[in-house]
Amino acid sequence: MKKMWAGRTAGKTDQIADDFNSSIHFDQRLYKEDIAGSIAHAKMLAKQEIIPEDSAKDIIKGLEGIEADLDQGKLDFDPTAEDIHMFIEEVLTERIGADGKMLHTARSRNDQVALDIRLYMRKENQAIQQLLTDLVSALCDKAEEYKAALMPGYTHLQRAQPITFGHQLMAYAYMFMRDKSRLADMEKRMNYDPIGSCALAGTTYDTDRFYEASLLGFAGPVPNSLDGVSDRDHVVEDLSDLSMVMMHLSRLSEEIVLWSSWEFHFVTLDDAYTTGSSIMPQKKNPDMAELARGKTGRVYGHLMGLLTTLKGLPLAYNKDMQEDKEGLFDAVDSVKMCLATFIPMIETMQANEDAMLKAAQRGFINATDLADYLTKKGLPFRDAYHLSGQLVAKCIKEETVLEDLPLAELQQFSPLFEEDVYQAIDLHNCLEKRKSFGGPSPASVQAQVAEVRQQLQVKD
């Protein structure tokens, strides 16, 4: 097949070089974006009287027919085509004749692919934001259900202080809300149209880039033509934001893996989101959480790969930039798959409140409250801290808990202890007293749920 860029050279490349250079096998997914951009371009060319109005109509009708045929499977992608842009232009010219050759006036594949990527990212970004909204909603529902389910909070994976399962889940809800916000911010910076930058230096035609940008829903055109074709900051930023999403999913995955083990037994996952063992019949493995944890490294890799690709590129377009797409596509697919799996997994997850409570009772997580009790009685905090530690050591040695120590024994350590100490160190009371803003009390968790749900109603 003769190359459309033949002229300066004969347009003949070795078959291996053709295969190496071709991107049709992965950029074919951009066909809708490429056609949308081409329709807007044809309208602009006609408006500016760069091509005849009738030719523009024929081009638009031809492009709409190609899109419909691709949608319905009536047209197959040509694996020998160099890329999606050449494929669509070739099919268009075959179908409508010479008018099809007018479409590429006042543009280059350099600004065309830059446009397609932005349109694709905008569409996928909005889809991912909706999935994040759905995941946060599921976390809020589950947090509200378990807003009073007492469990130990951890530092260093050691039981630390009393919280609720709802409080723990809301921590993740806020993480994913920040992810949603980052993606929305990235989209605002990305939402400028590079078309009309052409190869790198614009064009001598009297184009209207502002009109074309408005047709495609952009805030305006990219103001510098060199930047228009060479900028991939938005792809890097998107991969960074998606890496953050995966990092948060991975942290939640790690917790779910721990919580669903017999050692913790804090949660039970629905059978639909677990697998069994081929040899051990008792197993119920949290494979979906483990896979999400594993795919995190994959998305990180795409971010580092693109940063490395771009770090030494001079202006303007270089073929290296073709390497931006496969990593982006895979990252988008991975994040969407993980989010779509997590939403129903969270919705159907059940907490084992008894196991959580028993873990809290055995963890001496009211030791800080014991120290606070003594401090409020007048003992300096550092002395109260030391004394509470001695009592914990005594309980461990005697295999008991603080709340079961007789008052007489407590008073051997300090005369400040009175009968009200048991109320002060009751775990549920310890939890209820934590009413500081953002804390784990049921009322605070309910307030957090209400706040996040309100934020979800606000359009970015």
N, C-alpha and C positions, 0 to 999 in steps of 0.2 A: 504494500500500500504506500502510495506517495505521501510524504509528510507535508502538512500544510505550511510548515516553515521552510520547505525547500526553496532554494533561490541562491543564497550565498554559497550553499553547498548543494550537492546532488540530492540530499535528503535520504541517503541510504546509510543505514547503520547495520552493524553486525547483529544477528539474532540475539546473541547473549546480551549485547549492549541494549538492544530494544527491551528485552525482558527486565534488565537492570534499571532502565530509565522509566519504564512504564509505571503508572500509579492507578490505572483503571481498576485493578483488582481490589483496591481499598477505597479510592475516592469516589467510586460509583455511588456510595451512600449519599453523596452530596447532590444527586441529580435534581431534587426538588429546589434546593437553594440555587443551583446553577440556572435552572429554568426561570425561577422567580427573578433573579438578577438580570437575566437576558430580556425578559419581558419589560422590566422597568427601563432597561437600556434602550430597547427599541422605541418605547414611548418617548423617551427623552430625545432620541435622534430625530424622530418625526416632529416633535414640538419645535425643535431648533431648526427644522427644515434642512437637516443634514442628509436625511434619506426621505424619499417620498412617503406620504401618508399611507398610500395603498401598499407599498412594500412593507411598512411597519405592521400593517394589519395582517398581511400574509405571514410575516415572521411570527407574530404573536399567536395566530391560529395554528401554525405549524408546531410551535413550542408546546402549546396546550395539548395538541394531539399526541406529541411524543410523551408528555408527562402522563396522559391518560393510558397510553399503551404500556408504559413502564409500570404504572400502578397495577394494571390488570394482567401483567405477564404476557402481553401480546408482542412485546419487543424485548429482545435479549441484549444485554450488554455485550459489546464486541471485545473479547479478550485481547485482540491485537491493537485496539485503540491505545493511543499514548496516555490519555487521561480522560476524565469525564467531560471536560470542556470541548476537546476535539471530537469526542464521540457524538455529543449532542449537535455540534455544528455540522459534522459530516452527515448525520441523519437528516437534519433540517434541510441542508442543501440538496440531498437526494430527493426529498419530498416536495420542496417548493421551487427548486431551481436556483437561478442566479440571485434572487432576492435574499436567499440564505447567506450569501457571501457578504452582504452588507452589514450583517449584525455585528461583526467584530470591529467596525469603524469606531475610532476614538476609545479603544480600550485594548488591554493586553491580557494575556493569561496571568501576568503577575498581579494586576489589580483584581482580576476576575477571581482567582483562587483566594486572595485576601478577603474579598467580599463573601465568597461562599462559606469560608471558615467562620466569619463573624455571624452570618445568618444561622448557620448550624449551631454555633455555640449559644446564641440567644435562645433558640428553640429548646435545646437540651438543658440549658441553664434553668429555664422556667419549669421544665418537667422535673428537674432535680429539686428545685425549691418546693414544688408541690409535694414531692415525696417526703422531704424534710418536714413540711407542715403536717403531713399525715402521721409521721413517726412521732413528732412532738405531741400531737393530739393523743396518740395512743399512750405515750408516757404520762401525760397529764391525767388521762382516765385511770390508768393503773395507780398513779401516785395518789389520786383522790380516794380510790378504793382502799389503799393501804396507808393512809395518812397517819393512822394511830398504831400501825403494826411495829412494835418496838424491836429493834435489832441493835447489835453493836456497830458503831462506826469504827473504822480502822485507820491507823497510821502504821506504816512499815509492815502491813498485814498482821498487826497485833491489835487485839481488841482495845479500844481507846475510850470512847464516850458513848452514851446512849443517843441514838437517833431513831428515825423510823424508816421503813422501806420506802415510803412515799418521798421522804426527804432525799434519800439516795437517788431515786429515779429522777427527781426534779433537777438534780445537779446535771444529769445528762440532757434533760430538756433544755436547759440554758446553754449547754455546749452547742447543741444542734441549732438553737436559735441564732447563736453567733455565726455559725456556718451559713445559715440562710442569709444573714445580713451581709456577710462577706461576698457571697455570690451576687447579691443585688448591687452592692457597690461596684464590683468588677464589671457588671453589665453596663452600668452608667458610663464607666470609662471606655468600654469597648464600643459603645453604641454610636460610632461615627463611620461613615461610608468611605471606603478607600477607592471605590470605582471612579474612574476619571484621572487617577494618578498615572494610568497607562503603564508603560514599562518602568518608568521612574521619573520622567520629566514632563508629565502632562501631555497636552496635545495642541495642535494648531487649530483644531476645529472649535467652533463657538458652542461649546457644550454648556449645559446647565447642571452642575453637580448638585446644587442645592435641591433642585426639582427631583432629580433622580434619587437623592438621599431620602427625601420626604416620601416618595412612592414606596420605599422599602422600610419605612418606619424608623429611620435613623434620626438622631438629634441634629445631624448636619454632616457635611463631608469632612474627611480628614484634611486638615489645613496645609499639610506639607506632602507633596507627592512622593518624595523619597521615603518619608516615614510611612506613607500609605501602603507601599509595597513591601517594605522591609521590616515593619513592626510585627513582632509576635509576642509582645508583652502580655497581651490579653490571654494568649494560650498558656504562657508560663503562670500567669496569675490564676487562671482557672485550674490548672493542674495543682498549684499550691493550695487553693481553696478545697479542691477535691481530696487532696492529701490530708487536709485537716478533718474533713468529714470522715475519711477512713480511719484516721488516728482516733477519733472519738468513738467510732463504731468498734474499733479494735479494743479500746479500753472497756467498753461495755461488754464486748464479747468475752474478754478475759474474766470479768466479774461473773457473767452468766456461766461460763465453764466451771468456775470455782463454786458458785452458788448451787449449781445442779449436781455437784458431786455428793457422794454419800458422806464425805467428811464434813461438808457444810449442810447440805440438804435444805437450803433456804428456799429454793424454787423448784417447781416441777414444770418442765417444758411439755407442751403438747406433743404427742407422738408424731404429728405431721412434720415437726421441725427437728427430729432426731433420727438417728439410724441405729441399727443393731450391729452385732459382731458376727462374722462368718463362723466363729468357733466357740465364742463365749456367750451362751444364751441369756445370761443375766444382764448383759450390757445394754445401756441406753445412752448413746453418745451424742453430745451437743455439736454435731458436725457443722451445722449451719453457722453457728457462732465461730467455730474454729476456722472455717473457710473464709469468713469475713476478716478474721484476724490475719490469716495468711495472705489474702489479696491486698492487704494494706501495703506490704512491701512492693507489690507489683505496681501500684499506683505511685508510690514514692519513686520507683525506678524511672517511670515515664517523666516525672518532674526533673529528676537529675539528668536524664538523657537529653531533654530539650535544652536545659540550661547549658549543658556542655556543648551541644550543637551550635548554639547561638553565640557563645562567648567570644569567638574569634572572627565573626563574619563582618567583612567591610560592607558599606552601603553600595548598591541597594539590594536587589533580589539576588539570591544565590540558590542553586539547586539543592543545597543542603536543607533548605527550608521545607522541602518535600517530606522530610523526616518528622515534621510536626504533627502529621495527621494520624498515623497509626497509633502512636502513644496516646494522643488525645481521645481518639475513638475508643480505644480499649479502656482508658480510665473512666470515661463517661459510662460505658457499658457496665464496667465492674461496679461503680458506685450505684448505678440505678438498680442493678441486680441485687446488691447487698441491701439497699434500703427497702426494696420491694419485698424481700424475704423477712427483714427484721420487723416490719410493721405488723403483720399477722402473728409473728412469733411473740412479740411483746403483748399484743392484744389477748393472746390465749395463755400466756404464762401465769402460773398460780404461785403465790407465796405460801410457804409453810410457816405460819406465824408461831406455832409452838416451838419449832426448832430454832427460830430466830430469838425468841424470848429466852430459851434455855441457854443459848450461846451468850446472850447478854448477861444472864444471871451468873454464869461461870467466869465471866471475864473481868470482874472487879472494875467495871466501867463507871461505877459510882464513887471511885476513890477520889476523884477531883471534887465531887460534891461533898465528900467527907472533910476534905481539906478546907473547902469553902465554909462549911458549917463551923469548924473550929476558928477560922479567921473572923467570921462574923461574931464569934464569942470573945474576940479580943486577942487571939494568938497570932503572932506575925505569920504571914503566909508561908515563908520558907520553913519555919518550925512546924507549921501545920502539915506542909507537904511531907516533911521527914517523918512525922509521927504517923501519917496515913500510910506511908510506905512500910513502916514497921508493922502496922496492923495487917496489911496485905500479906506480908511475909509470914505472919503468924497464921493467917487463914490458909495459906497454901500448905504450910507445914501440917496443919490440923485438918486439912481437907474440908474446909467450911467456907462460908462467905461472910462478908462484912455485916450484912443485915441480920445474920444469925448469931453474932457474938453477943453474949449477955452484957447488960449494962455494967455490971460489976467489973467484968474484965476490961471493958472500954475505959472505965474510970481508973483502972490501974495505970493506964497510959496518960490520962489527963482528967483532972477533976472538972473540966469544962463540959464533959459529956453529960447530957441529961436525957430524959425519956424521949424528947422531941427529935433526937438524932435519927431514930428509925423512920420517922416521917421524912426527914431531910434526905436520907439515902435510899428511900424506896425508888425503884427504877422508874416507875410511871410518874412519880412526883418529880424526879430529876428531869424527866423529859418535859413535863408540863411547864416547869420553871424556866426552861430555855426559850423564852419569849422574845429574845432580841431579834431585831430585823434579820430575816434570812435564816433563822434558826430552825431546829427540827421539831418543834412542838406541832401537834396536829393543826392548831389554828394557823401557825405560820406556814405550814405546808399548803393548807387550803388557800391562803392568801397568795402564795407563789403560783399555784395552779390557776387562780383567777387572773393574775397578772399576765401569765404567759398566754392564756386563752384570749385575753384582750389584745395582746400584741399580734396574735395570729390573725385577728380580724382587720388589722391595719394594713393597707396596701403599701408596698414598698415604693 
